[in-house]
Structure formats: structure tokens, C-alpha cells
Amino acid sequence: MSLPPFVLVHGAWGGAWIWRRVLAPLRAAGHEVHAVTLTGDGERAHLRRPDIKLQTHIADVLGLIDAEELNGIVLVGHSYGGQVITGVADRLLARRAGAVHQLIYVDAMVPLPGEGWGQQHDPAVVAARTAQAAANADALPPPDPMDFGLTGADRDWLLRRQVPHPFGPYRDPLDFDLARWMATRRAFIDCTQPALPTIAPSRVRVRELPGFELRELRTGHCPMVSTAPELAHMLLELARR
């Protein structure tokens, strides 16, 4: 029996590059693995423009899945990527049952229907980010990776590679079929040291909603950088359940 392919979706300010340290162990275990770069991020930063929406990023991931003819996939979303994989799964499962084997939220946003990224944040955070975007050509400037618990060479690596993230998706609500999503296998990997405050609503939500398998990593918000072997092991374990 063939193993489910992985599709990895980064968070804001990232790109496919951020998954580099987990690709080899996932592939060595026999899985096909694809990491997506969303429009306006990573090596696609030159495509950033004010009209990029959440649906643009959902289309990015769907385009890769269709081009590679993937089925029965494990969709992994980090941070903002949780919004994206929720929308991708809804579109895929509307086409065919079994298109998604599992959703794995890595310290990620877990939306409810009609909810946007910004709606999960305190009003003060929303106001600050809106002001940042207004001063930066409708894009959110990258934070200091120290906020994610990264120091030394790991912090330097992100400082060199992070780019401003399109602000449009921050404002966009996500509509999806809640019953279909609830019927899908789901896991949440909670990164607890340090725990990023803006993920707090999702941490609470996954403990209140039925159907989530919960795991914890004693690391910061970017485990694919700080504890890549442990994250890869956890992803493989979850994918084979």
C-alpha cells in the first residue's frame, strides 16, 4: 500500500524553504513530499501585490496538488497556513471523498466558517498590524525570529529569508463546510516553549472541539527550524495512524 503524500504549507513571511530540514526524513520514510510557496512570499516575493487574497493562496496549493495528481494527501499547515489548508481541504473534499487523508495544524490557526485570520486576534493586535501594512505597501513586515524562540544561526537564517507577507489574507473570512471538515482526520501540534500568543485562540479551540489529536513540542513557533527531527518524527507518526 502506498504511503500518503505530504503537502507542506508555510506561514506568513515564509516560503517552501522553511521546511528544508524536514524534507529528507519524510522522503527517507517513503513519502512523496511537496512544499508550496504562496504567492508574494519566499521566491515568489516579486509577485506580491495589493489584490492577493486568501483565495489566491488556496489556489496556489490546489494548483500544485492538481499538477502533481495527488490524492489521499496529508495537508500540513504552519501558523497562517492553517487558514490555507482548511480552505484547500474543503475544495478538495467537495470534489471527491478521500482526497485528504489528514489535516495537521503545526502551531497553526484553526478557523471556524466565516472567520478570518485577523478575527482570531485581539483588537490591539489587529490595529497594530493594520497600521504596519498601511506603512509598508499593504504588506506585513516580518517579525524578529526571536519572537518565535529562535536565536543564533537559526534566527539569522530567518532574518535573511523572511519577506513581507501580503496583507489581503489577513482581512479575508474563510467559508467552508463545517460538517465536512469535522468528518476529516485532524491533528494539532502545539509548540509550547515559548508559546506564541497569537496562536492562543486556536490552542483553546482544538481542546474544545471534538476530533483533534493533540501533540506538544517543547519548542517555539517554528519547529521545522528549531526541532526538525522531532517534528518530522511526529508528522510521520500522525500520517500513519
N, C-alpha and C positions, 0 to 999 in steps of 0.2 A: 504493500500500500504506500503510495507516495505521501510525503510529508507536506503539510500546508505551507504555501509560500508566505513570507513576511513582506509587508509593505510598511515602511517606516516614514512617519510624517513629523517633521521638526516643529518647534515652536517659533514664536516671534524672534526676530533678529538672527535666526539660524540659517540652516541650509542642509542639504544632504550630507555635507562634510561633518556635521556634528556627530553622526552615527559611526564615523570611521572605525572606532575601536571595538564596536560590537559586530561588524560585518563578518570578519573572518571566523569567529567562533560560531556564529549562526550558520554560516555556509559549511564549515567543517562538520557540523552536526547533520548535514544532508538537506538543509532547507534552501530553496531559492529565495533570495533576498533582494529587495529593491528599496532604495531610499530616494524620496522625492524632494526636489527643491521647489518651493512655492514661488509663484510669480512675484517679483520685486525683492526677493531675498537671495542670499548666497550668490552664486554665479549668475543669477538672473536679476541682480540688483539693477542692471541697466534698463530693465523693463518696468521699473516702479513708476507708477503714475497715479493721479488722484482718484481715478474711477475704478481701481481694484476693489473688489468686494469679497465677502466670504465665499460667494458662489464661484468666483474666479479660482479660488484655492481648491474648492471642492472639485471643480472641473479639471484642475491640474492633476489631481490624484486619480480621478476617473479616467483621464486620458492615458496615464501610464498603465493602469490596470487593463484597459481595453487593448492598448497597443501590444502588451505582453501576453494577452489572452489568459489572464489569471483567474482562478476560481477557487473557492473554499479558502479564502485568504485569512491570515491573521493581520488585522489592521492595528498598528501601534501608533498612538499619538502622544506627543510630549507637549505639555503646557497648552498653549493656544491650539496646538494640533489636535487636542481633544474635541474642540468645536468642529474641526475639519473632518475627522474620521467619523463623527456622528452623522454628519450630512452625507458623507460618501457611503456609509453603510446603508442609510435609508434609501438612497438612489439605487444602489446595487440590489438590495433585497426586494425592492419594488419590481425589478426586472426578473429575478429568479431566486427561488429559495435555495439556500445552501451556498450562495455566493460569498458569504462571510462566515468563516469558521469561528472567529472570536475577535472581540474588541479589547485591546489592552490600553488603558489610560495610564501613562507614566507621569505621575505628579501633574496631572492634566485637568483642564476644565471639563466638567461634566454638565452639559446643559440640559434643560427641560425644553419642551416645544415652545417656540416663541421667544426664547431667551437669547440674548446676545452676550458676547464676551464682556462688554463693559457693564452690563446689568448685574454681573456677579461681584462687582467691586463696590466698595464704599463710595459715597458721593465725592468725598475729598480726593480719592484716587482718580475717579473719572474726571473731575475738574482739572487736576494736575496734568493728566495725560492729554486732555483736550487742548490745554494751553501749550504743552510741548509740541503737539502735532501742528498747531497753528503757527508756531515759530520755526518749524522745520519742514516746510513744503508738504504738509499733510502726511507726515511720516513720524513714527515714534522713534526717537534716538535710542540706541542701545544703553542698557544699564551697565553699571560696573559688575563684572562677573563675581566680585566679592559678595554681592547680594545673594548669589547662588551658592555660596560656600566655597568658591574656587580661589586658590591662591597660587603664587609662584608661576611655574611654567604653564599650568592649566589656565590660570587667569590670563596670562599673556597671549595664549593661543586664541582664546575667545576675543580678547581686545583687538587682535589683528584681523579677525574674520567676521565678527558681527557687523551687520549693516542696519540702517534704519528700516523699520517694518511699516508697510502700508497701513494707514490709519482707518481706511474704509471698513475692514472687517471688524474693527473694534465697535463699530456702531450698528452692525447688522444683526438682526434677530435670525434665529435658525428655526425653521418649521420642519417638523418630521413626525412620523407616525410613532407615537409613544408605545403602543402595543407591540409593534414590530420590533422596536428597539429593546423592549423589556423581554422579549422572547429570544433575544440573541445572547450567547455566552459573553460575559463581560468580566474584566478584572481591573483592579486599580492598584497601582504601585505607589505607595505613599513614601515620599522622601522626607525624613523627619529631622535631620541634623545638618544645617538649620532648616526648619520648615518655612517655606516661602509664604508670607501672609496672604498674598492674593489667591492662593490655592485653597485657603481655609474653607470657603463655602463648599467646594467640591469634596473636601475631606469629610465634612459633616454629611453631605448628601449621600455619598456612597455607603455610609454606615446606616443610613435610614432607609434607603431603597432596597428592595429585595433583589437578589440575583447577582450581586457583585462578589467576586472572590477578592479578598483583600490581602495584600502583601506589604511589607515595610522594608525599606532600605535605610540604614543609618548613615545617610549622606545628604548632601544638599540637592538643589533643584535640577542639576544636570548629571544624573548618574551615568549616562553614556560617556561622560568625560571622567568623572571622579571615581567611579567604581564599575568600570565597563565589564570586567569578568563576572562580577556578581549580577549585574543587570542581564547580561547575556544568558547566564545560567537560569535566572528567573523567567525570562522570556521563553526559553526552550521548555522549561518545566510546565509553564502555563499552556503553551501551544499544543502540548501532547496530552492534555487532560481531556 
